[in-house]
Amino acid sequence: MQEVRDAVVIAGKKRVRPAMMTAAVAIIALLPVLTSTGKGADIMVPMAIPTFGGMTIQLMTMFVVPVLQAYWRESVVRAGMRVQGAEQSNL
């Protein structure tokens, strides 16, 4: 089980930095659009809100997905161990 967790942590570390940079750039770039009040703001603000929200949710997802991945992979390993144990007991 520890091997699965170690692999997920290593993979998560490789993925977190690029994803954080992408989300941060998008969020920072949208702040002026979201706070604008000039011409065209009545059109641009509603267009920017879903993107801003999506990037914010993506930040949260980056930390939830590795946990779910570890849980799923551990359950696969556990199921494999049970099958091997059952096969060995039948011999």
Buried (B, 14 or more C-beta within 10 A) or exposed (E): EEEBEEEBEEEBEEEEEEBEEEBEEBBEEBEEBBEBEEEEBEEBBEEBEEBBEEBEEBBEBBEEBBEEBBEEBBEEEEEEEEEEEEEEEEE
